[in-house]
Amino acid sequence: MKSAISMRELQKMSAGAIQALPHAVPIKNGTQTVGILLPLHRVPPEYMRKVLADIDAAAARRTPEENAVIDRLLAERGAE
């Protein structure tokens, strides 16, 4: 499995080829990473609920200072 795919390779990929990827793969334009290709796989609803609960629990443990740092980093990247 390749560690990255080029923009040209991406244009030629089928939906089946993308879904067959075992994990997220960087998309490169020359040496610059310009995106990430993430195949979507179906997961059991129970597993998804557990993942979301874990995310919520981790977010609840963040300090106000950590939240401020995250907010600043997101603002620097144009996220709201």
Secondary structure, 3 states (H helix, E strand, C coil): CCCCEEHHHHHHCCHHHHHCCCCCEEEEECCEEEEEECCCCCCCHHHHHHHHHHHHHHHHCCCHHHHHHHHHHHHHCCCC
